[in-house]
Amino acid sequence: MNNLGYLAGAILLALLAQKAWIRLQLSRAKHRSLTGHSKMARRFAGWVPFYEYDETRFFKADAAPQRIATQRREGFMRLAALFEQRFRKTAALTGEIFAEVSDLQFTSRYRVPFQFSRVVRDHFKAGAFLESSAGVHVTDLDGNRFYDLTGSYGVNVFGYDFYKECIARGSERVRDLGPVLGAYHPVTATNVKRLLEISGLDEISFHMSGTEAVMQAVQLARYHTRRTHLVRFCGAYHGWWGDVQPGVGNPLPARHTYTLEDMDDAALKVLRNRKDIACVLVNPLQALHPNIAAPGDSTLVDSGRSAHFDRAAYSAWLAQLRAVCTERGIVLIFDEVFVGFRLAPGGAQEYFGVRADMVTYGKTLGGGLPVGVVCGRADLMRRFREDRPADICFARGTFNSHPYVMGAMHEFLQQLDSEPVRAIYRDLDQVWDRRAAELNQRLSAAQLPVHVSHLSSIWTLTYSLPSRYNWMFQFYLRAAGLALSWVGTGRLIFSLNYSDADFEAVADRVLSAAAQMARDGWWWQGVGLTNKSIKRRVLRELLRARLGQSRLPQARWDTSSIGSINSPRSR
Ligand SMILES: Cc1ncc(COP(=O)(O)O)c(C=O)c1O
């Protein structure tokens, strides 16, 4: 071979080595959990066999002695009888539509780990209807009044009465135009101005949901950078659109998504070295539990759930992300659909002191009505190219900028500037930090194995003793008059109109519910019971079920039980 041949070979080798190095960096930037490995998670989900406990095994899935199983059974049946009597009307109406509403079937199935689900469903028919809301309460069809900790998926930041007012006043304001679409009601103009002030960005687009807003932001980032991939961080939720849901839950693989480890230098290296990254999506809610998916009780296999919020560390991480995105021309998108307006009037950008190129808002911003909003830099928001008239980035939506939504949003934004609302924000973190500390102090003084972690008014419960039954706590809390969403104790969302007295009442109920649950034997501690031993036991059960299943005709088995394994962590 002549010199030229050697040179060409050496260049080729160097290129291949560089490619391999960049690929290796990507592997290193993935979180070690299944949540960090979408393909593997999907494969695992497809592998998990269905099996369930009968009423005998249900009470001793942790090999508890008969005495404890009996104690648990008595507690369970007492609670079931209370549900039956207290929620009769609400449960009856739910029963009437249950078989026809797929949403209901899904949420009821995934309230608790799948092995326990049937027995729970057979006995706890809580019902999915509510009659009214007022203050921090909601009332069901049987007249039961609950403290609301669902937060309506995060929409309810200021209390339901606040949103009723926004809707009523907003509707009044736009009544003459009514539901005319396409043209804008004049309130839209003031909304535009105010939102651009809040976001510090140049242009805006209106959509109907948070999912759509995220889709639009990513689409625009791809269009303008001419790059293909979006980066999201492990565990983060950005709506149910396929590209941001690359693992379990999406029937197709997301081919243009990188899921990287949150708050990790390896992720920064990937951003620095790859040329195909259009944008980075950040959901600041992950600051409470980086790299872990939304903590639903159906994933409470043991007590391994953890959460901890460190504002300074997360701010520093966002600043690093900002710097690398600027350096590499990557669009930094803050998805504030959940946390926007909950942490600070200027949202997560203000709260963490970092500015994004695009911000998505939704939920509460609609003043109680459905909405999604994208704010962004002018050069990123344009949907056409001056020099290529046929090259456009298409996005429309029939109900975008609906007058009634704009009316309610207008009221929301006006209220945001009012003195009572400003006053709420002034000492927001101190209030919620103090409340969390007080509740934790009371729980630990009572030697109850429950702990609260929080990001301002967004709370999650964790459990300090190894147990297979922590998810039972949601039913004790409901019996104590606290309304939780279907993810149970994984996510408690307070509205900011909770007074100290309201909070005290909630804390009393949490304590009494936990004490009752402890008395009923659910937190029994056997010799050798650890989170590890629980995981090992469940894995053995899975293997046994899987082996049994492969020997039986496929049709006899229900393999739809994927939801409860969407975040088993290997750490
Ligand atoms: C951060 C974030 N982004 C997007 C969405 C999707 O919003 P929507 O449910 O309005 O489509 C959600 C919903 O929970 C969210 O929390």
The ligand as a MOL file (V3000), in Angstrom:
LIG
                    3D

  0  0  0     0  0            999 V3000
M  V30 BEGIN CTAB
M  V30 COUNTS 16 16 0 0 0
M  V30 BEGIN ATOM
M  V30 1 C -44.8520 19.0070 32.4940 0
M  V30 2 C -46.0510 18.6290 31.6970 0
M  V30 3 N -46.0410 18.7910 30.3790 0
M  V30 4 C -47.1020 18.4810 29.6160 0
M  V30 5 C -48.2330 17.9450 30.1760 0
M  V30 6 C -49.4060 17.5940 29.3150 0
M  V30 7 O -50.4320 18.5080 29.5060 0
M  V30 8 P -51.9400 18.1020 29.1140 0
M  V30 9 O -52.3570 17.0300 30.0440 0
M  V30 10 O -52.7100 19.3900 29.2610 0
M  V30 11 O -51.8850 17.6260 27.7020 0
M  V30 12 C -48.2910 17.7370 31.5520 0
M  V30 13 C -49.4720 17.1480 32.1730 0
M  V30 14 O -49.4820 16.6940 33.2810 0
M  V30 15 C -47.1700 18.0850 32.3370 0
M  V30 16 O -47.1640 17.8830 33.6480 0
M  V30 END ATOM
M  V30 BEGIN BOND
M  V30 1 1 1 2
M  V30 2 1 2 3
M  V30 3 2 2 15
M  V30 4 2 3 4
M  V30 5 1 4 5
M  V30 6 1 5 6
M  V30 7 2 5 12
M  V30 8 1 6 7
M  V30 9 1 7 8
M  V30 10 2 8 9
M  V30 11 1 8 10
M  V30 12 1 8 11
M  V30 13 1 12 13
M  V30 14 1 12 15
M  V30 15 2 13 14
M  V30 16 1 15 16
M  V30 END BOND
M  V30 END CTAB
M  END
